[in-house]
Amino acid sequence: MHATFRQLRLLLALADTGSTTAAARACHVTQPTVSMQLKELADSIGLPLYEQVGRQLYLTEAGQAVADAARAIESEWEGLEQRIAALKGMSQGRLRVAIASTAKYFIPRMLGRFCASHPAVDISLQVLNREAVVERMRRNLDDLYVLSQPPEDIPHERRELLANPLVVIAANEHPLARAGRVRSAQLQREPFILREKGSGTRMAIDVHFKQLGLAPRVRLELGSNEAVKQSVAAGMGLGLVSRHALAAKPAEEGLAVLHADRFPVASSWSALWLRGKRLSPLAEEFLRHLEQLADGWETHS
């Protein structure tokens, strides 16, 4: 088999965009060039690399195998470029990071400090729900991932970064907001507004309630912390969110943190990468940066 870097990069662009036109645009070439190069690659492999279903193009099993190898080659090449740049005394290259949505309350601030000291670094930050981050991790699309609930079915390495306490919140006007201490039995009688099933926050909450022997009355399941906070502030029920998702003074958002027995729920954020993956010099440097900032980082620093 014979393949060029150009052909492999065009195949990756096709995998990411789902069309030869979009792949051409992403790689700054013409659409006929994409089609011709991918045909030559398919002829070299001896199997079709993609198929069309409706207007969308999908990789075949052979195409996915080639794309996986292409990503590994691209990652190794970028790592080499970074190591050569380091030998020249420069800090440059590309860093890809994918984080669960709740981590957006602190990772961008940490990332901003890294960018300030590494202005030549090109950074891609994906902020997604947990399932989307796990899927990117499964496909080895990024250097590092930040999650509170690591996937059990993907072999990985991890470094714990930061505590992620999940607190019970209520509207400022809620009777329990004025209580000195809230018992578990009182929570059982209240409706809850929770994150959707599959989110890291919900997974930790479900485990905690099961350990307490409680079954919360779930009134709403919502896809973001902001939606949960707004619904709780409107008096629709109690909520459970990361303390990082709240303002330094929750009352300014119309919310109160309840002093409930057996709460907050203990959780933490971790940086992850695939087991066996050799981190690029930039990824290693960014990981050290995260660990240094996380040490002593307060919820609202």
Buried (B, 14 or more C-beta within 10 A) or exposed (E): EEBEEEBBBBBBBBBEBBBBBBBBBBBEBEBEBBBEBBEBBBEEBEEBBBEEEEEEBBBBEBBBBBBBEBBEBBBEEBBEBBBEBBEEEEBBBBBBBBBBBBBBBBBBEBBEEBBEEBEEBEBEBBBBBBBBBBBBBEEBBBBBBBBBBBBEEBEBEEBEBBBBBBBBBBBBEBEBBEBEEBEBEBBBEBEBBBBBEEBBBBBBBEEBBEEBEEEBEEBBBBEBBEBBBBBBBEEBBBBBBBBBBBEEEBEEBBBBBBBBEEBBBEBBBBBBBBEEBEBBBBBBBBBEBBBEBBEEBEBEE
